């Protein structure tokens, strides 16, 4: 299996595994606009950059609280 640093994008399932989130949580983040995605044909992907930005934003909010 490749690590996230070796991939440019992740399927929803892969992103769930990387972040330790349920599919429902990931889809909630997508629907709320907190986690950016892109589609290729009918498949939805999350770029590695989008995952890292999401985590950085979460860390910023935690530091400000």
Chimera marker file (.cmm) of the C-alpha trace (Angstrom):
<marker_set name="trace">
<marker id="1" x="0.000" y="0.000" z="0.000" r="1" g="1" b="0" radius="0.5"/>
<marker id="2" x="1.243" y="3.489" z="-0.804" r="1" g="1" b="0" radius="0.5"/>
<marker id="3" x="1.343" y="6.287" z="1.721" r="1" g="1" b="0" radius="0.5"/>
<marker id="4" x="-0.517" y="9.581" z="1.364" r="1" g="1" b="0" radius="0.5"/>
<marker id="5" x="2.704" y="11.378" z="0.428" r="1" g="1" b="0" radius="0.5"/>
<marker id="6" x="3.005" y="9.117" z="-2.615" r="1" g="1" b="0" radius="0.5"/>
<marker id="7" x="-0.531" y="9.822" z="-3.867" r="1" g="1" b="0" radius="0.5"/>
<marker id="8" x="-2.036" y="12.919" z="-5.439" r="1" g="1" b="0" radius="0.5"/>
<marker id="9" x="-5.619" y="11.927" z="-4.719" r="1" g="1" b="0" radius="0.5"/>
<marker id="10" x="-7.684" y="9.540" z="-2.615" r="1" g="1" b="0" radius="0.5"/>
<marker id="11" x="-11.023" y="7.831" z="-3.017" r="1" g="1" b="0" radius="0.5"/>
<marker id="12" x="-13.605" y="8.504" z="-0.321" r="1" g="1" b="0" radius="0.5"/>
<marker id="13" x="-12.816" y="5.121" z="1.233" r="1" g="1" b="0" radius="0.5"/>
<marker id="14" x="-9.078" y="5.837" z="1.249" r="1" g="1" b="0" radius="0.5"/>
<marker id="15" x="-9.627" y="9.276" z="2.763" r="1" g="1" b="0" radius="0.5"/>
<marker id="16" x="-11.773" y="7.727" z="5.505" r="1" g="1" b="0" radius="0.5"/>
<marker id="17" x="-8.994" y="5.291" z="6.338" r="1" g="1" b="0" radius="0.5"/>
<marker id="18" x="-6.312" y="8.000" z="6.318" r="1" g="1" b="0" radius="0.5"/>
<marker id="19" x="-8.261" y="10.354" z="8.574" r="1" g="1" b="0" radius="0.5"/>
<marker id="20" x="-9.914" y="7.741" z="10.768" r="1" g="1" b="0" radius="0.5"/>
<marker id="21" x="-13.355" y="9.181" z="9.963" r="1" g="1" b="0" radius="0.5"/>
<marker id="22" x="-16.536" y="7.370" z="9.007" r="1" g="1" b="0" radius="0.5"/>
<marker id="23" x="-17.937" y="7.732" z="5.483" r="1" g="1" b="0" radius="0.5"/>
<marker id="24" x="-20.855" y="9.681" z="6.934" r="1" g="1" b="0" radius="0.5"/>
<marker id="25" x="-18.487" y="12.175" z="8.566" r="1" g="1" b="0" radius="0.5"/>
<marker id="26" x="-16.494" y="12.625" z="5.349" r="1" g="1" b="0" radius="0.5"/>
<marker id="27" x="-19.658" y="13.228" z="3.328" r="1" g="1" b="0" radius="0.5"/>
<marker id="28" x="-20.853" y="15.749" z="5.941" r="1" g="1" b="0" radius="0.5"/>
<marker id="29" x="-17.553" y="17.619" z="5.602" r="1" g="1" b="0" radius="0.5"/>
<marker id="30" x="-17.857" y="17.547" z="1.812" r="1" g="1" b="0" radius="0.5"/>
<marker id="31" x="-21.473" y="18.747" z="1.849" r="1" g="1" b="0" radius="0.5"/>
<marker id="32" x="-20.653" y="21.559" z="4.278" r="1" g="1" b="0" radius="0.5"/>
<marker id="33" x="-17.795" y="22.748" z="2.048" r="1" g="1" b="0" radius="0.5"/>
<marker id="34" x="-15.113" y="22.036" z="4.640" r="1" g="1" b="0" radius="0.5"/>
<marker id="35" x="-13.485" y="19.335" z="2.512" r="1" g="1" b="0" radius="0.5"/>
<marker id="36" x="-12.962" y="19.941" z="-1.214" r="1" g="1" b="0" radius="0.5"/>
<marker id="37" x="-13.369" y="17.153" z="-3.762" r="1" g="1" b="0" radius="0.5"/>
<marker id="38" x="-13.289" y="16.629" z="-7.504" r="1" g="1" b="0" radius="0.5"/>
<marker id="39" x="-14.988" y="14.167" z="-9.804" r="1" g="1" b="0" radius="0.5"/>
<marker id="40" x="-13.643" y="12.042" z="-12.626" r="1" g="1" b="0" radius="0.5"/>
<marker id="41" x="-16.535" y="10.529" z="-14.537" r="1" g="1" b="0" radius="0.5"/>
<marker id="42" x="-18.853" y="9.404" z="-11.729" r="1" g="1" b="0" radius="0.5"/>
<marker id="43" x="-16.181" y="8.904" z="-9.067" r="1" g="1" b="0" radius="0.5"/>
<marker id="44" x="-15.430" y="11.475" z="-6.386" r="1" g="1" b="0" radius="0.5"/>
<marker id="45" x="-11.868" y="11.996" z="-5.149" r="1" g="1" b="0" radius="0.5"/>
<marker id="46" x="-10.149" y="14.123" z="-2.532" r="1" g="1" b="0" radius="0.5"/>
<marker id="47" x="-6.758" y="15.548" z="-3.418" r="1" g="1" b="0" radius="0.5"/>
<marker id="48" x="-3.913" y="15.073" z="-0.987" r="1" g="1" b="0" radius="0.5"/>
<marker id="49" x="-3.616" y="18.868" z="-0.904" r="1" g="1" b="0" radius="0.5"/>
<marker id="50" x="-7.288" y="19.219" z="0.127" r="1" g="1" b="0" radius="0.5"/>
<marker id="51" x="-6.806" y="16.717" z="2.968" r="1" g="1" b="0" radius="0.5"/>
<marker id="52" x="-3.750" y="18.563" z="4.244" r="1" g="1" b="0" radius="0.5"/>
<marker id="53" x="-5.549" y="21.925" z="4.039" r="1" g="1" b="0" radius="0.5"/>
<marker id="54" x="-8.536" y="20.522" z="5.925" r="1" g="1" b="0" radius="0.5"/>
<marker id="55" x="-6.280" y="19.235" z="8.710" r="1" g="1" b="0" radius="0.5"/>
<marker id="56" x="-4.373" y="22.548" z="8.861" r="1" g="1" b="0" radius="0.5"/>
<marker id="57" x="-7.668" y="24.458" z="9.159" r="1" g="1" b="0" radius="0.5"/>
<marker id="58" x="-8.787" y="22.164" z="11.979" r="1" g="1" b="0" radius="0.5"/>
<marker id="59" x="-5.502" y="22.745" z="13.782" r="1" g="1" b="0" radius="0.5"/>
<marker id="60" x="-5.856" y="26.526" z="13.389" r="1" g="1" b="0" radius="0.5"/>
<marker id="61" x="-9.388" y="26.474" z="14.831" r="1" g="1" b="0" radius="0.5"/>
<marker id="62" x="-8.163" y="24.373" z="17.765" r="1" g="1" b="0" radius="0.5"/>
<marker id="63" x="-5.296" y="26.766" z="18.494" r="1" g="1" b="0" radius="0.5"/>
<marker id="64" x="-7.642" y="29.773" z="18.430" r="1" g="1" b="0" radius="0.5"/>
<marker id="65" x="-10.121" y="28.216" z="20.862" r="1" g="1" b="0" radius="0.5"/>
<link id1="1" id2="2" r="1" g="1" b="0" radius="0.2"/>
<link id1="2" id2="3" r="1" g="1" b="0" radius="0.2"/>
<link id1="3" id2="4" r="1" g="1" b="0" radius="0.2"/>
<link id1="4" id2="5" r="1" g="1" b="0" radius="0.2"/>
<link id1="5" id2="6" r="1" g="1" b="0" radius="0.2"/>
<link id1="6" id2="7" r="1" g="1" b="0" radius="0.2"/>
<link id1="7" id2="8" r="1" g="1" b="0" radius="0.2"/>
<link id1="8" id2="9" r="1" g="1" b="0" radius="0.2"/>
<link id1="9" id2="10" r="1" g="1" b="0" radius="0.2"/>
<link id1="10" id2="11" r="1" g="1" b="0" radius="0.2"/>
<link id1="11" id2="12" r="1" g="1" b="0" radius="0.2"/>
<link id1="12" id2="13" r="1" g="1" b="0" radius="0.2"/>
<link id1="13" id2="14" r="1" g="1" b="0" radius="0.2"/>
<link id1="14" id2="15" r="1" g="1" b="0" radius="0.2"/>
<link id1="15" id2="16" r="1" g="1" b="0" radius="0.2"/>
<link id1="16" id2="17" r="1" g="1" b="0" radius="0.2"/>
<link id1="17" id2="18" r="1" g="1" b="0" radius="0.2"/>
<link id1="18" id2="19" r="1" g="1" b="0" radius="0.2"/>
<link id1="19" id2="20" r="1" g="1" b="0" radius="0.2"/>
<link id1="20" id2="21" r="1" g="1" b="0" radius="0.2"/>
<link id1="21" id2="22" r="1" g="1" b="0" radius="0.2"/>
<link id1="22" id2="23" r="1" g="1" b="0" radius="0.2"/>
<link id1="23" id2="24" r="1" g="1" b="0" radius="0.2"/>
<link id1="24" id2="25" r="1" g="1" b="0" radius="0.2"/>
<link id1="25" id2="26" r="1" g="1" b="0" radius="0.2"/>
<link id1="26" id2="27" r="1" g="1" b="0" radius="0.2"/>
<link id1="27" id2="28" r="1" g="1" b="0" radius="0.2"/>
<link id1="28" id2="29" r="1" g="1" b="0" radius="0.2"/>
<link id1="29" id2="30" r="1" g="1" b="0" radius="0.2"/>
<link id1="30" id2="31" r="1" g="1" b="0" radius="0.2"/>
<link id1="31" id2="32" r="1" g="1" b="0" radius="0.2"/>
<link id1="32" id2="33" r="1" g="1" b="0" radius="0.2"/>
<link id1="33" id2="34" r="1" g="1" b="0" radius="0.2"/>
<link id1="34" id2="35" r="1" g="1" b="0" radius="0.2"/>
<link id1="35" id2="36" r="1" g="1" b="0" radius="0.2"/>
<link id1="36" id2="37" r="1" g="1" b="0" radius="0.2"/>
<link id1="37" id2="38" r="1" g="1" b="0" radius="0.2"/>
<link id1="38" id2="39" r="1" g="1" b="0" radius="0.2"/>
<link id1="39" id2="40" r="1" g="1" b="0" radius="0.2"/>
<link id1="40" id2="41" r="1" g="1" b="0" radius="0.2"/>
<link id1="41" id2="42" r="1" g="1" b="0" radius="0.2"/>
<link id1="42" id2="43" r="1" g="1" b="0" radius="0.2"/>
<link id1="43" id2="44" r="1" g="1" b="0" radius="0.2"/>
<link id1="44" id2="45" r="1" g="1" b="0" radius="0.2"/>
<link id1="45" id2="46" r="1" g="1" b="0" radius="0.2"/>
<link id1="46" id2="47" r="1" g="1" b="0" radius="0.2"/>
<link id1="47" id2="48" r="1" g="1" b="0" radius="0.2"/>
<link id1="48" id2="49" r="1" g="1" b="0" radius="0.2"/>
<link id1="49" id2="50" r="1" g="1" b="0" radius="0.2"/>
<link id1="50" id2="51" r="1" g="1" b="0" radius="0.2"/>
<link id1="51" id2="52" r="1" g="1" b="0" radius="0.2"/>
<link id1="52" id2="53" r="1" g="1" b="0" radius="0.2"/>
<link id1="53" id2="54" r="1" g="1" b="0" radius="0.2"/>
<link id1="54" id2="55" r="1" g="1" b="0" radius="0.2"/>
<link id1="55" id2="56" r="1" g="1" b="0" radius="0.2"/>
<link id1="56" id2="57" r="1" g="1" b="0" radius="0.2"/>
<link id1="57" id2="58" r="1" g="1" b="0" radius="0.2"/>
<link id1="58" id2="59" r="1" g="1" b="0" radius="0.2"/>
<link id1="59" id2="60" r="1" g="1" b="0" radius="0.2"/>
<link id1="60" id2="61" r="1" g="1" b="0" radius="0.2"/>
<link id1="61" id2="62" r="1" g="1" b="0" radius="0.2"/>
<link id1="62" id2="63" r="1" g="1" b="0" radius="0.2"/>
<link id1="63" id2="64" r="1" g="1" b="0" radius="0.2"/>
<link id1="64" id2="65" r="1" g="1" b="0" radius="0.2"/>
</marker_set>
